[in-house]
């Protein structure tokens, strides 16, 4: 565990894969992944995520795989991800 509590931004906008697993993230905002149009894999497994903005992943146009296992997301919240 790295103890990351908040992602402000990822500076390399060409990144295609990101793993931010086993940390202390609690909320995912729409700002966290702004501009990452090439990101196709995002691993947020085993954090403490219990909420996310409804449009948190809208800018991730290439997103193919998202792992949010091991978080405290309600089934209703998971529906937002699958929209």
Beta strands, then each sheet from edge to edge (+ up, - down):
strand 1: 17-19
strand 2: 27-28
strand 3: 41-43
strand 4: 51-52
strand 5: 65-67
sheet 1: 1+ 3+ 5+
sheet 2: 2+ 4+
end
